[in-house]
Amino acid sequence: MKKFFIISALCCLTACSSSSSKAEDDPVDQPKNVYYNPVINYSLPDPSVIKGEDGYFYLYATENIRNLPIHRSKNLVDWEYVGTAFTNDTRPDFEPKGGLWAPDINKIGDKYVLYYSMSVWGGEWTCGIGCATADKPEGPFKDHGKMFRSNEINVQNSIDPFYIEEGGQKYLFWGSFRGIYAIELSDDGLSLKEGATPQKVAGTAYEGTYIHKKEVILSGETSIGYTGFCNVDGMTVLAYGFPYKEAPKTYIRKLTLAPAVEAFQLLRKGDSISVTWEVSERNAADFSECVQRTWEYCYDTNRPKPVDTPYTVDRMKEVMSNFFVESYVSNTPTHYYSGVELETATCANTDVAEVGFVGRTLLNAFNALEYGKQQNRQDLVDNANHIFDTYLQNGFSPAGFFNEVVHYNRGFKETRHSIRRQSEGVYAILNYLNYEKQQKRKHPEWEKRIRGMLDSFLKLQNEDGSFPRKFKDDFSIVDASGGSTPSATLPLVMASKYFKDKRYLASAKRTVDYLEKELISKADYFSSTLDANCEDKEASLYAATAAYYLALVTKGEERAHYAGLAKKAAYFACRGIILGMFLLPKVRCWEISA
């Protein structure tokens, strides 16, 4: 048994200044430097920023704007489009039909050096990293070609470069979910140092490397100061409590670390501050239970109230249903909603049809069908039915799995299957079939397809109950790790009810046996995303849902057991919200071994 102290602090500023204080000193009455996100309201993924000698900050991003867009700003808030790093004539070409991704801009000597990735989706052994130089941050950039490709340096998925200097030597870090690697560069930074070999510095849970000199993740502590969000007149506002310190490092995203943060409360002359401390000592079996106790304590103490808003549920559904209209693509073998790589500036459709994950074409089709019927929107109903019909005819691999990702204009079809996308596709179709069944409509061809996929699931399942994360049509395993296992539980439970097949329920129970042993009982982990096989808040949220589904279809002690697992996993999923960002970040837990 472990013991936790739940410590909360209530900070009260008391105005004790003399009558000579000026009203204009009050930052509440006269707010300054207010801005609203997003500062650029269209898609600029993977940005890299540098300050030029002209005083402007220059931003470079993945080319959702062709040839790699450049923007600049004096204040990091108001941005203007400058142009592109390349033209169609000067554009790198070592990866045919490849996109320019995740640039990294640096000043090396008197040159601006732009490192970039070039890849097509799924081209993890042909992608690579190149570099270009310019005299000015706005370009024009001269391409120096590729530095290396994955199949040349023997590092799969060689994208996402990051340059750093240390001790007079230059290094390049790179990698995405296949390991993070580093290698020494030549003196000018434009090629690999002769004789240098790549060194692996991190595992397969990371992408988008960003490093600050002489800083690494180690265990540390955080003071009772806090950072989080609060409601101010119906707006979400970032709030700080002081003294605030987060050390040794601030976690931004993926493998990106920022320096330690320390700040102090502003107190004007004559002001005072009072701090009230409350220490609550509890016993908890693990960190998940600590989070549960913290949540309950915060809720019971502060009694949060719903935020009044002029936006009703019906109005928001109406607005969001525009997606089903504007993103619909009907000139391809499978009709789909264009969600992946969508440019927010224009909402122009893209060529990517995706089942599950970001695209969720089939689940969106079910949502559009159901909503369209409710609102008498025949256009939504017709488009949704076209998607289901075309996927039934053209949306499957030779072995009967969903074609998960298809890039129609680029002529690319993903041949590796993921248990997550396949499961999310089956989940969507089972919702569709059940809805249609309630309307007295049957779809025997779809039922046959789904049963075939579910039977293939049973062949893929391992003895320990897990599912391999990635596999191919011939059932050969690409990635045997089990982090995506809970995504399969939901459709298996649903199928056991829809088809009245006990095999699927037995398979679902085995998945949760695996989750209980490998994930839910280990409530002290931290990592990145479910699809990268990392057991974190996303994996625990999926695990909570998986156990909850089983609780719905079981009885007695078995139901209570699954409900308990769902509760435990759900509380751990909340830990990032409670202790990190949203609800009541003034509360912290310290673990003390008994």
Secondary structure, DSSP 8 states (H G I E B T S, - for coil): -EEEEEEEEEEEEE----TT--GGG-TTTS--S---S-SS-S---S-EEEE-TTS-EEEE--SSSTT-EEEEESSSSSEEEEEES--TTT---SSTT-EEEEEEEEEETTEEEEEEEEE-TT-TTT-EEEEEEESSTT---EEEEEEEEHHHHT-SS----EEEEETTEEEEEE-BSS-EEEEEB-TTSSSB-TT---EEEE-TT-BS-B--TT-------B-S-EEEEEEETTEEEEEEESSEEE-S-EEEETTEEE--EEE-----TT-EEEEEEEEEEEEESSHHHHHHHHHHHHHHHH-------S--HHHHHHHHTHHHHHTEE-SSSS-EE--TT--TTT----SEEESSTTT-HHHHHHHHHHHHHHTT-HHHHHHHHHHHHHHHHHSB-TTS-B--EEETTTTEE--SEEHHHHHHHHHHHHHHHHHHHHTT---HHHHHHHHHHHHHHHHH--TTS---SEE-TT--EEE---TTTHHHHHHHHHHHHHTT-HHHHHHHHHHHHHHIIIIIT-TT---S-GGGT--SHHHHHHHHHHHHHHHHT--HHHHHHHHHHHHHHHHHHTHHIIIIISS-TT-EEEEEE-
